[in-house]
Structure formats: structure tokens, C-alpha cells
Amino acid sequence: MTSAHHTSALFHLAFNVRDLDVARQFYSNTLGCTEGRSTDTWVDFSLFNHQLSMHIGEPFATHNTGKVGEHWVPMPHFGLVLPLSNWHAMRERLETANIDFVIKPHCRFAGEAGEQWTMFLLDPFGNPIEFKGFADMAHVFAG
């Protein structure tokens, strides 16, 4: 591999949830994911074309140990980096669903190379999810 830039690559994350029907409700209805394959013990979803595989089991323990800007964020967590217009659409979707944010939508590092909009929430099983929004996706890795 000579480059980390492969536009055809998709991210896959497998993690535990306690109830597949509750997961289906949240990931389909609240986040807008498309359901894929499933069995009695797991279900796949597409989140912006990335594969989430949820398996019946006990979720990871999380703790607010990640210091980012002024906030302590839940670790571990997963999420997406979105173009800012998609981020605002997701924020509106989550606010309409009356999501109780762990960290409310806000801008961090304003005016800096890494300026980003962010929000944290928990799925019904306590799995932390972060959505980041960038006005310029070329600045995602800017230092």
C-alpha cells in the first residue's frame, strides 16, 4: 500500500448491543441507517455507506477520559466525519428526535486549521457516537 487515500474503502465496526429490535429502531429511525443482512444474533446497518455490525452482547464500558478542547469525551467511541451540510442535517434530525446529547452540538477550534462542529450522543445501550462536521474536508487532518 502506497497511500492511505482509497476512495473505494469502507469502514466496518462490529460492537455489542443488548436488543436487536431496539437497535433497529434507533439506528434506522433515529440515525437514518439502512438495514442490511441479519440473523437472530446480529444485524448490519449502513451509516453513510459504512458498515456497522451489531451483535447481541454486553457493550464496552466507557468513561469520559478523552480531553478534547474544553470537554471530556466518552472513550471509546465511534462516529463519522461529515461535510458540514450533512452534519447540520444530522443535528436537525437528532434534535427533532429529542436526543439527550452527551455533548451538545457546538463548534470547537474555531478559526483554527482543525475547526470542526461536533456532537456526542449515546445509543440506547450506552455506546457513544460522535458526529463531526467540517466546512472543508481537506482540513480533517490539518494540524
C-alpha positions in Angstrom: 0.0 0.0 0.0 1.5 3.3 -1.0 -1.4 5.6 0.0 -3.9 5.9 2.8 -6.4 7.5 0.4 -8.6 4.8 -1.1 -12.0 6.2 -2.0 -13.5 2.8 -2.5 -12.6 1.7 1.0 -15.4 1.4 3.6 -15.1 1.3 7.3 -16.5 -1.7 9.3 -17.2 -1.6 13.0 -18.7 -4.5 15.0 -19.9 -3.9 18.5 -22.4 -5.2 21.1 -26.0 -4.2 21.8 -28.4 -5.9 24.1 -31.5 -5.9 21.9 -31.6 -6.1 18.1 -35.1 -4.7 17.8 -34.2 -1.6 19.9 -31.1 -1.3 17.8 -33.2 -1.4 14.6 -35.4 1.4 15.9 -32.6 3.7 16.9 -30.2 3.1 14.0 -32.9 3.1 11.3 -35.4 5.6 12.6 -33.2 8.0 14.7 -29.9 7.9 12.7 -31.4 7.1 9.3 -29.3 4.0 8.7 -30.3 1.4 6.1 -30.6 -2.2 7.4 -28.6 -4.9 5.7 -28.1 -8.6 6.4 -29.1 -10.0 9.8 -29.5 -13.2 11.8 -31.0 -13.9 15.2 -27.8 -12.7 16.8 -26.6 -9.8 14.7 -27.7 -7.1 12.3 -25.8 -4.9 9.8 -26.5 -1.3 9.0 -25.2 1.2 6.5 -24.3 4.5 8.1 -23.4 6.8 5.2 -22.2 3.7 3.4 -20.0 2.4 6.3 -20.9 -1.0 7.8 -22.0 -1.2 11.4 -22.5 -4.8 12.7 -24.3 -5.1 15.9 -24.1 -8.3 17.8 -26.1 -9.4 20.9 -23.8 -9.0 23.9 -22.7 -6.6 26.6 -21.4 -3.2 25.3 -17.9 -1.9 26.1 -17.7 0.1 29.3 -17.0 3.7 28.6 -15.6 6.6 30.6 -15.2 10.3 30.0 -11.4 10.2 29.8 -10.7 11.8 26.4 -9.8 15.5 26.8 -10.6 17.4 23.6 -10.8 21.2 23.8 -12.9 22.1 26.8 -14.6 18.7 27.0 -14.0 15.3 28.5 -15.4 12.9 25.9 -16.5 9.3 26.3 -13.9 6.7 25.4 -14.0 4.5 23.5 -16.4 6.0 20.9 -17.1 5.8 17.2 -18.5 8.3 14.8 -18.4 10.0 11.4 -16.7 13.0 9.9 -19.2 14.7 7.6 -19.2 17.6 5.3 -20.8 20.5 7.3 -24.1 20.5 5.4 -24.6 16.8 6.2 -23.6 17.4 9.8 -26.2 20.2 10.2 -28.8 17.8 8.6 -27.9 15.1 11.2 -28.0 17.7 14.0 -31.5 18.7 12.9 -32.6 15.0 12.7 -31.3 14.3 16.2 -32.8 17.4 17.7 -36.2 16.5 16.1 -35.8 13.1 17.8 -35.2 14.9 21.1 -31.9 13.2 21.6 -30.3 13.8 25.0 -26.8 14.9 23.9 -23.8 13.9 26.0 -22.1 16.9 24.4 -24.4 19.4 22.7 -23.7 20.4 19.1 -21.1 23.1 19.0 -18.1 24.4 17.1 -14.6 23.7 18.5 -11.2 25.0 17.5 -13.0 28.0 15.8 -10.7 29.9 13.5 -8.0 27.2 13.7 -6.9 24.7 10.9 -8.9 21.9 12.6 -12.1 23.9 13.1 -15.0 21.4 13.4 -18.5 21.1 14.6 -19.2 18.2 16.9 -21.9 16.5 19.0 -21.9 13.3 21.1 -24.8 11.1 22.0 -25.4 7.6 23.3 -27.3 4.8 21.6 -29.9 3.0 23.8 -27.1 0.7 25.1 -24.7 3.4 26.1 -22.4 3.2 23.0 -21.1 6.7 22.5 -21.3 8.2 19.0 -19.7 11.4 17.7 -20.6 13.3 14.6 -18.0 15.8 13.4 -18.7 18.4 10.6 -16.1 20.2 8.6 -16.6 23.1 6.2 -13.6 21.9 4.3 -13.0 18.1 4.4 -9.3 18.8 3.4 -8.8 20.1 6.9 -9.8 16.9 8.7 -6.2 16.0 9.4 -4.9 19.6 9.5 -2.6 20.4 12.4 
